Amino acid sequence: MYNVLLILLTFDALILTTAVLLQAGQGGGLASLGGGAGTEQFMGGRQATTLLTKITWWCAGIFLFVSLILAVLSAHSAAPRSLLEGGAPAPAPVQPTPLPLPATEAPQSTPPPKPSNQRPPHR
């Protein structure tokens, strides 16, 4: 449902953009690019302005309505937006590790090995 409304919103936005750009404003708009007579012959003078105005108002209303529906749908989505909203699970209890018992040192029967990188004494 969300994707269908998103596609409808995109299609409506394209129609709305085209209708707004084709309207003759102060400077004539894109409707005057083909020459004044070409546009009037194709859509018929004053009726073209009325038709484009109605298309603009309807598309703007549909755009706002579908945008509102999409905003409500995305606000009620099942996935949390952050860890704080999702109610993170409680951490597992920490098991205490047993402390090592003090061991009695065994007598050393062998002397420690001498390092092999010693230099002979200087004379």
N, C-alpha and C positions, 0 to 999 in steps of 0.2 A: 504494500500500500504506500509506503514511504517513497519507494523508487518511482512509482507511477505518478505520484504528486510532484516529485522532483522533476520528472520529464515534462509534465504539464506546465510547471512553473517556467522551465527553460523555454519551451515553445511559446508560451504567453509572453515572456520577456522579449523574444525575437520579434513577435508581431507588434508589441508595444513600441519597441525601438524603431521599427520601420514606420509605424504610423506617426510617431512624433517627428521623425526626420522628414517625412514627406509633407507635413503640414507647412503651409506658407505662413511664415511669421513676418517680422518687421522687414527682414532682408529678402524675403521671397522663399527661403528654405530650399531644400533639395527638389521640391516640386517644380521650381522654375528652371532647373538645369536643362531640361529638354526643350526649352523655349516656352513662352506663354501659351501659344496656340496648341502646342502638342499635348500639354496636360489638360487643357480645357476640352479638347476633342476626345481624349481618352476617357476622362471621368466626368466631364460636363460642368465646368465652371464652379458655381456656387454650391452645387450638390456635392462636389468632391470635398469641400471643406466640411460640410455637414457629415458626410460619411466618415471622413477621417477623424472628426471630433468624436463621433459616436464610438468608433472603433477604439480610440484612445481611452475614453471613459470606461468602456466595458473591460478592456484589457487591464487598465489600472485597478479596477475593482476586483477582477479575478486574481490579479497578481497579489493584492493585499490580503484577500481571503485565503488563498492557497499558502501564502507565506505565514499567516497566523496559524493555520492548521499544522504546517510543518514545524513551527516553533513549539506548539503544544505537544506534538508527537515526539520530538527530539527531547523535550524536557522530561517526558514520562518514559524514557527508554529504560530498559532493564539493567543495563550496564552502569555501574557507578563511575563517576568522573574522576574520583580520587580515592586514595586509600582510606581517608578519614570518613568519606561518605559510605564506603562499602562495608564498614564494620569489620576490620581486620580480625582474623581469628586470634585468640589468646595464645601467647607463646607456650610451648610445652614446658612443664616444670623441669628445672635443672636437677639432675641426680647428683648428690654430693659424691665426690670421688674420695676413696679412702686414702688417708695420709700414710705415707710409708713409715713403717716401724723403724725405730733406730736399731741398726744392726751393729753387732759387736764386730770390731775389726779383727780379721784373721791375721796371725803373725806372718810377716813376710819372710819366707825362707830364702828367696833369691835376691841378690842385690839388684838395684835398678841398672839397666843397660847404660853404657857410656855413649855419649853422642859420637857419631862417626865423623863429624865435620870439624874436629878439633885440629888446630895447627901444631906442628912441633915447636918446641920452645926456641927462641932466638938466642944466638950466642954472641 
